[in-house]
Amino acid sequence: MSSAASHFVSGMITMGFLVAGLLFLRFWTRTRELLFAAFAAAFALLAANQALVALIDVPREERSWIYLLRIAAFGLIIAAVIWKNRRVVGLARGRA
């Protein structure tokens, strides 16, 4: 794939991550549910990761540090889901 096409596709992926993040941010403003805020932050991290990969002219073998943003995003999602499920289980035990 040519450089221009690669940059175009990376821009489209970045835009998709940002749109998804904005949708989750809108859900968070309506419900104030922390899970939606975590997903919005995670998609913002994924967008930053994709933009950095596309815009920084670093050789492929030297840009592994950029992917730490992706690990942080997935860690944030996992932590938010675990937190949400622990809270729901705790509420269910209190009723029984």
DSSP file (Angstrom, degrees, kcal/mol; ACC not computed):
  #  RESIDUE AA STRUCTURE BP1 BP2  ACC     N-H-->O    O-->H-N    N-H-->O    O-->H-N    TCO  KAPPA ALPHA  PHI   PSI    X-CA   Y-CA   Z-CA
    1    1 A M              0   0    0      0, 0.0     0, 0.0     0, 0.0     0, 0.0   0.000 360.0 360.0 360.0 139.7    0.0    0.0    0.0
    2    2 A S     >  -     0   0    0      1,-0.1     4,-2.5     4,-0.0     5,-0.2  -0.232 360.0-110.8 -71.5 164.2    1.3    3.4   -0.8
    3    3 A S  H  > S+     0   0    0      1,-0.2     4,-2.4     2,-0.2     5,-0.2   0.895 117.4  50.3 -63.5 -41.1    2.2    5.9    1.8
    4    4 A A  H  > S+     0   0    0      2,-0.2     4,-2.1     1,-0.2    -1,-0.2   0.915 112.7  46.2 -65.6 -42.0   -0.7    8.2    1.0
    5    5 A A  H  > S+     0   0    0      2,-0.2     4,-2.6     1,-0.2    -2,-0.2   0.893 111.7  52.1 -67.2 -38.9   -3.2    5.4    1.1
    6    6 A S  H  X S+     0   0    0     -4,-2.5     4,-2.3     1,-0.2    -2,-0.2   0.911 110.6  47.3 -63.3 -42.7   -1.7    4.1    4.4
    7    7 A H  H  X S+     0   0    0     -4,-2.4     4,-2.2     2,-0.2    -1,-0.2   0.880 111.5  52.1 -65.4 -37.8   -2.1    7.6    5.9
    8    8 A F  H  X S+     0   0    0     -4,-2.1     4,-2.0     2,-0.2    -2,-0.2   0.938 111.3  45.6 -64.1 -46.9   -5.6    7.9    4.7
    9    9 A V  H  X S+     0   0    0     -4,-2.6     4,-2.4     1,-0.2    -2,-0.2   0.897 112.0  52.1 -64.7 -40.5   -6.6    4.5    6.1
   10   10 A S  H  X S+     0   0    0     -4,-2.3     4,-2.5     1,-0.2    -1,-0.2   0.885 109.1  51.0 -62.8 -38.2   -4.9    5.4    9.4
   11   11 A G  H  X S+     0   0    0     -4,-2.2     4,-2.4     2,-0.2    -1,-0.2   0.885 109.2  50.2 -65.4 -38.6   -6.8    8.6    9.5
   12   12 A M  H  X S+     0   0    0     -4,-2.0     4,-2.2     2,-0.2    -2,-0.2   0.904 111.6  47.9 -66.4 -40.7  -10.1    6.8    8.9
   13   13 A I  H  X S+     0   0    0     -4,-2.4     4,-2.3     2,-0.2    -2,-0.2   0.916 111.6  50.4 -65.6 -42.5   -9.3    4.3   11.8
   14   14 A T  H  X S+     0   0    0     -4,-2.5     4,-2.3     1,-0.2    -2,-0.2   0.920 110.1  50.3 -59.9 -44.3   -8.4    7.2   14.1
   15   15 A M  H  X S+     0   0    0     -4,-2.4     4,-2.6     1,-0.2    -1,-0.2   0.895 108.6  52.5 -62.0 -40.4  -11.7    9.0   13.2
   16   16 A G  H  X S+     0   0    0     -4,-2.2     4,-2.4     1,-0.2    -1,-0.2   0.912 109.2  49.0 -62.3 -42.6  -13.6    5.8   14.0
   17   17 A F  H  X S+     0   0    0     -4,-2.3     4,-2.4     1,-0.2    -1,-0.2   0.913 112.3  48.9 -61.9 -42.0  -12.0    5.5   17.4
   18   18 A L  H  X S+     0   0    0     -4,-2.3     4,-2.4     2,-0.2    -2,-0.2   0.899 110.5  49.9 -66.4 -40.2  -12.8    9.1   18.2
   19   19 A V  H  X S+     0   0    0     -4,-2.6     4,-2.2     2,-0.2    -1,-0.2   0.924 111.6  48.6 -63.7 -43.9  -16.4    8.8   17.1
   20   20 A A  H  X S+     0   0    0     -4,-2.4     4,-2.2     1,-0.2    -2,-0.2   0.914 111.5  50.7 -61.8 -41.7  -16.8    5.7   19.3
   21   21 A G  H  X S+     0   0    0     -4,-2.4     4,-2.0     1,-0.2    -2,-0.2   0.895 109.5  50.1 -62.4 -40.3  -15.2    7.6   22.2
   22   22 A L  H  X S+     0   0    0     -4,-2.4     4,-2.2     2,-0.2    -1,-0.2   0.869 108.4  53.0 -67.2 -35.9  -17.6   10.5   21.7
   23   23 A L  H  X S+     0   0    0     -4,-2.2     4,-2.2     2,-0.2    -2,-0.2   0.929 110.9  46.2 -64.0 -44.0  -20.6    8.2   21.7
   24   24 A F  H  X S+     0   0    0     -4,-2.2     4,-2.2     1,-0.2    -2,-0.2   0.852 110.2  54.4 -66.7 -33.0  -19.5    6.6   25.0
   25   25 A L  H  X S+     0   0    0     -4,-2.0     4,-2.1     2,-0.2    -1,-0.2   0.887 107.6  50.1 -65.9 -38.0  -18.9   10.1   26.4
   26   26 A R  H  X S+     0   0    0     -4,-2.2     4,-1.4     2,-0.2    -2,-0.2   0.912 109.9  50.0 -65.0 -42.1  -22.4   11.0   25.4
   27   27 A F  H  X S+     0   0    0     -4,-2.2     4,-2.3     1,-0.2     5,-0.3   0.893 109.5  52.7 -62.1 -38.1  -23.7    7.9   27.2
   28   28 A W  H  X S+     0   0    0     -4,-2.2     4,-3.1     1,-0.2    -2,-0.2   0.895 105.7  52.9 -65.1 -39.4  -21.7    8.8   30.2
   29   29 A T  H  < S+     0   0    0     -4,-2.1    -1,-0.2     1,-0.2    -2,-0.2   0.821 113.5  44.9 -66.8 -28.4  -23.1   12.3   30.4
   30   30 A R  H  < S+     0   0    0     -4,-1.4    -2,-0.2    -5,-0.1    -1,-0.2   0.884 130.9  18.9 -79.0 -39.6  -26.6   10.9   30.3
   31   31 A T  H  < S-     0   0    0     -4,-2.3    -3,-0.2    -5,-0.1    -2,-0.2   0.675  82.8-139.3-107.9 -20.7  -26.1    8.1   32.9
   32   32 A R     <  +     0   0    0     -4,-3.1     2,-0.5    -5,-0.3    -4,-0.1   0.760  47.0 157.0  58.9  27.1  -23.0    9.0   34.9
   33   33 A E    >>  -     0   0    0     -6,-0.3     4,-1.1     1,-0.1     3,-0.9  -0.734  42.9-143.3 -83.5 124.9  -22.0    5.3   34.7
   34   34 A L  H 3> S+     0   0    0     -2,-0.5     4,-2.4     1,-0.3     5,-0.2   0.772  95.1  67.6 -62.1 -28.0  -18.3    5.0   35.1
   35   35 A L  H 3> S+     0   0    0      1,-0.2     4,-2.1     2,-0.2    -1,-0.3   0.901 100.4  48.7 -59.9 -41.4  -18.1    2.1   32.6
   36   36 A F  H <> S+     0   0    0     -3,-0.9     4,-2.2     2,-0.2    -1,-0.2   0.871 109.8  51.6 -68.0 -36.6  -19.0    4.5   29.8
   37   37 A A  H  X S+     0   0    0     -4,-1.1     4,-2.3     2,-0.2    -2,-0.2   0.891 109.5  50.6 -65.9 -38.7  -16.4    7.0   30.9
   38   38 A A  H  X S+     0   0    0     -4,-2.4     4,-2.5     2,-0.2    -2,-0.2   0.910 110.4  48.8 -65.7 -41.6  -13.8    4.2   30.9
   39   39 A F  H  X S+     0   0    0     -4,-2.1     4,-2.4     2,-0.2    -2,-0.2   0.896 110.6  51.4 -65.0 -38.8  -14.8    3.2   27.4
   40   40 A A  H  X S+     0   0    0     -4,-2.2     4,-1.7     2,-0.2    -2,-0.2   0.922 112.4  45.8 -63.1 -43.6  -14.6    6.8   26.2
   41   41 A A  H  X S+     0   0    0     -4,-2.3     4,-2.1     2,-0.2    -2,-0.2   0.889 111.7  52.4 -65.9 -38.9  -11.1    7.2   27.6
   42   42 A A  H  X S+     0   0    0     -4,-2.5     4,-2.3     1,-0.2    -2,-0.2   0.913 109.5  48.1 -65.0 -42.1  -10.0    3.8   26.2
   43   43 A F  H  X S+     0   0    0     -4,-2.4     4,-2.1     2,-0.2    -1,-0.2   0.834 109.1  54.3 -69.0 -30.3  -11.2    4.8   22.7
   44   44 A A  H  X S+     0   0    0     -4,-1.7     4,-2.3     2,-0.2    -1,-0.2   0.904 109.1  48.5 -66.5 -39.9   -9.3    8.1   23.0
   45   45 A L  H  X S+     0   0    0     -4,-2.1     4,-2.4     2,-0.2    -2,-0.2   0.899 110.8  50.5 -64.6 -40.3   -6.1    6.2   23.9
   46   46 A L  H  X S+     0   0    0     -4,-2.3     4,-2.3     2,-0.2    -2,-0.2   0.884 110.3  49.9 -65.5 -37.3   -6.7    3.9   20.9
   47   47 A A  H  X S+     0   0    0     -4,-2.1     4,-2.5     2,-0.2    -2,-0.2   0.911 110.8  49.3 -65.9 -41.9   -7.2    7.0   18.6
   48   48 A A  H  X S+     0   0    0     -4,-2.3     4,-2.5     2,-0.2    -2,-0.2   0.902 110.6  51.4 -63.4 -40.3   -4.0    8.5   20.0
   49   49 A N  H  X S+     0   0    0     -4,-2.4     4,-2.3     2,-0.2    -2,-0.2   0.941 111.8  45.5 -60.7 -48.6   -2.1    5.3   19.4
   50   50 A Q  H  X S+     0   0    0     -4,-2.3     4,-1.8     1,-0.2    -2,-0.2   0.892 113.3  49.9 -65.0 -39.6   -3.3    5.1   15.8
   51   51 A A  H  X S+     0   0    0     -4,-2.5     4,-2.6     2,-0.2     5,-0.3   0.907 110.7  49.5 -66.0 -41.5   -2.5    8.7   15.1
   52   52 A L  H  X S+     0   0    0     -4,-2.5     4,-2.4     1,-0.2    -2,-0.2   0.908 109.1  51.9 -64.5 -41.1    1.0    8.4   16.5
   53   53 A V  H  < S+     0   0    0     -4,-2.3    -1,-0.2     1,-0.2     5,-0.2   0.897 116.2  41.4 -61.1 -39.1    1.7    5.3   14.4
   54   54 A A  H  < S+     0   0    0     -4,-1.8    -2,-0.2    -5,-0.2    -1,-0.2   0.866 121.8  37.7 -76.7 -36.7    0.6    7.1   11.3
   55   55 A L  H  < S+     0   0    0     -4,-2.6     2,-0.5    -5,-0.2    -3,-0.2   0.797  96.8  79.6 -93.0 -29.4    2.2   10.5   12.0
   56   56 A I  S  < S-     0   0    0     -4,-2.4     2,-1.5    -5,-0.3     7,-0.0  -0.682  70.4-144.0 -84.9 127.8    5.6    9.7   13.6
   57   57 A D        +     0   0    0     -2,-0.5    -1,-0.1     2,-0.0    -3,-0.1  -0.608  47.3 141.2 -92.2  77.6    8.2    8.7   11.1
   58   58 A V        -     0   0    0     -2,-1.5     5,-0.1    -5,-0.2    -2,-0.0  -0.937  58.8 -99.5-118.1 138.7   10.0    6.1   13.2
   59   59 A P    >   -     0   0    0      0, 0.0     3,-1.7     0, 0.0     4,-0.4  -0.227  37.5-111.5 -55.9 149.4   11.3    2.8   11.9
   60   60 A R  G >  S+     0   0    0      1,-0.3     3,-1.0     2,-0.2    -2,-0.0   0.838 114.7  52.1 -54.2 -40.6    9.0   -0.1   12.5
   61   61 A E  G 3  S+     0   0    0      1,-0.2     3,-0.3     2,-0.1    -1,-0.3   0.652 108.8  51.8 -75.6 -12.8   11.3   -1.9   15.0
   62   62 A E  G <  S+     0   0    0     -3,-1.7     3,-0.3     1,-0.2    -1,-0.2   0.351  93.3  71.5-103.9   5.8   11.7    1.3   17.2
   63   63 A R    X>  +     0   0    0     -3,-1.0     3,-1.1    -4,-0.4     4,-0.6   0.147  56.6 109.7-109.2  22.0    8.1    2.2   17.7
   64   64 A S  G >4 S+     0   0    0     -3,-0.3     3,-0.9     1,-0.2     4,-0.2   0.802  70.7  66.6 -65.7 -27.2    7.0   -0.6   20.0
   65   65 A W  G >4 S+     0   0    0     -3,-0.3     3,-1.4     1,-0.2     4,-0.3   0.778  89.8  65.7 -64.3 -25.7    6.7    1.9   22.9
   66   66 A I  G X4 S+     0   0    0     -3,-1.1     3,-1.6     1,-0.3     4,-0.4   0.850  90.5  64.3 -64.6 -32.2    3.8    3.5   21.1
   67   67 A Y  G <X S+     0   0    0     -3,-0.9     4,-1.8    -4,-0.6    -1,-0.3   0.530  77.9  83.7 -73.8  -3.8    1.8    0.4   21.6
   68   68 A L  H <> S+     0   0    0     -3,-1.4     4,-2.4     1,-0.2    -1,-0.3   0.809  85.1  60.1 -63.7 -28.7    1.8    0.9   25.3
   69   69 A L  H <> S+     0   0    0     -3,-1.6     4,-2.2    -4,-0.3    -1,-0.2   0.893 103.4  49.8 -63.7 -39.0   -1.1    3.2   24.7
   70   70 A R  H  > S+     0   0    0     -4,-0.4     4,-2.4     2,-0.2     5,-0.2   0.910 110.0  49.8 -66.6 -41.7   -3.0    0.3   23.3
   71   71 A I  H  X S+     0   0    0     -4,-1.8     4,-2.5     1,-0.2    -2,-0.2   0.909 110.7  50.7 -62.6 -41.4   -2.2   -1.9   26.3
   72   72 A A  H  X S+     0   0    0     -4,-2.4     4,-2.2     2,-0.2    -2,-0.2   0.897 109.5  51.0 -63.1 -39.9   -3.3    0.9   28.6
   73   73 A A  H  X S+     0   0    0     -4,-2.2     4,-2.0     2,-0.2    -2,-0.2   0.936 113.0  44.0 -63.7 -46.7   -6.6    1.2   26.7
   74   74 A F  H  X S+     0   0    0     -4,-2.4     4,-2.5     1,-0.2    -2,-0.2   0.874 112.8  52.6 -68.2 -35.7   -7.3   -2.5   26.9
   75   75 A G  H  X S+     0   0    0     -4,-2.5     4,-2.6    -5,-0.2    -1,-0.2   0.886 108.2  51.7 -63.6 -38.6   -6.3   -2.6   30.6
   76   76 A L  H  X S+     0   0    0     -4,-2.2     4,-2.3     2,-0.2    -2,-0.2   0.904 110.6  48.0 -64.3 -42.0   -8.7    0.3   31.3
   77   77 A I  H  X S+     0   0    0     -4,-2.0     4,-2.4     2,-0.2     5,-0.2   0.936 112.9  47.8 -64.4 -45.7  -11.6   -1.6   29.6
   78   78 A I  H  X S+     0   0    0     -4,-2.5     4,-2.4     1,-0.2    -2,-0.2   0.923 112.9  48.4 -61.8 -44.4  -10.8   -4.8   31.5
   79   79 A A  H  X S+     0   0    0     -4,-2.6     4,-2.6     1,-0.2    -1,-0.2   0.896 111.7  49.7 -63.5 -40.4  -10.6   -2.9   34.8
   80   80 A A  H  X S+     0   0    0     -4,-2.3     4,-2.5     2,-0.2    -1,-0.2   0.897 111.5  48.0 -67.2 -40.0  -13.8   -1.1   34.2
   81   81 A V  H  X S+     0   0    0     -4,-2.4     4,-2.5     2,-0.2    -2,-0.2   0.916 113.5  47.4 -67.1 -42.4  -15.7   -4.3   33.3
   82   82 A I  H  X S+     0   0    0     -4,-2.4     4,-2.4    -5,-0.2     5,-0.2   0.925 112.9  49.3 -63.6 -43.5  -14.4   -6.1   36.4
   83   83 A W  H  X S+     0   0    0     -4,-2.6     4,-2.0    -5,-0.2    -2,-0.2   0.921 112.2  48.3 -60.9 -44.1  -15.3   -3.1   38.6
   84   84 A K  H  X S+     0   0    0     -4,-2.5     4,-2.1     1,-0.2    -2,-0.2   0.912 113.3  46.8 -63.8 -43.8  -18.8   -3.0   37.1
   85   85 A N  H  X S+     0   0    0     -4,-2.5     4,-2.4     1,-0.2    -1,-0.2   0.865 110.4  52.1 -69.9 -35.6  -19.3   -6.7   37.6
   86   86 A R  H  X S+     0   0    0     -4,-2.4     4,-2.2    -5,-0.2    -1,-0.2   0.899 110.8  48.7 -65.6 -39.0  -18.0   -6.7   41.2
   87   87 A R  H  X S+     0   0    0     -4,-2.0     4,-2.0    -5,-0.2    -2,-0.2   0.907 112.2  47.7 -67.1 -41.6  -20.4   -3.9   42.1
   88   88 A V  H  X S+     0   0    0     -4,-2.1     4,-2.1     2,-0.2    -2,-0.2   0.905 112.6  48.8 -66.9 -41.7  -23.4   -5.6   40.5
   89   89 A V  H  X S+     0   0    0     -4,-2.4     4,-2.1     1,-0.2    -2,-0.2   0.908 110.1  52.4 -64.1 -41.7  -22.6   -8.9   42.3
   90   90 A G  H  X S+     0   0    0     -4,-2.2     4,-1.5     1,-0.2    -1,-0.2   0.883 109.9  48.3 -62.1 -38.9  -22.2   -7.1   45.6
   91   91 A L  H  X S+     0   0    0     -4,-2.0     4,-1.0     1,-0.2    -1,-0.2   0.883 109.9  52.2 -68.1 -38.0  -25.6   -5.5   45.1
   92   92 A A  H  X S+     0   0    0     -4,-2.1     4,-1.1     1,-0.2     3,-0.3   0.872 108.5  50.5 -67.1 -36.8  -27.2   -8.8   44.3
   93   93 A R  H  < S+     0   0    0     -4,-2.1    -1,-0.2     1,-0.2    -2,-0.2   0.844 104.8  58.4 -68.9 -33.6  -25.8  -10.4   47.4
   94   94 A G  H  < S+     0   0    0     -4,-1.5    -1,-0.2     1,-0.2    -2,-0.2   0.799 106.1  48.6 -67.4 -27.7  -27.1   -7.6   49.6
   95   95 A R  H  <        0   0    0     -4,-1.0    -1,-0.2    -3,-0.3    -2,-0.2   0.783 360.0 360.0 -81.6 -28.3  -30.7   -8.3   48.5
   96   96 A A     <        0   0    0     -4,-1.1    -1,-0.2    -3,-0.1    -2,-0.2   0.488 360.0 360.0 -74.4 360.0  -30.6  -12.0   49.0
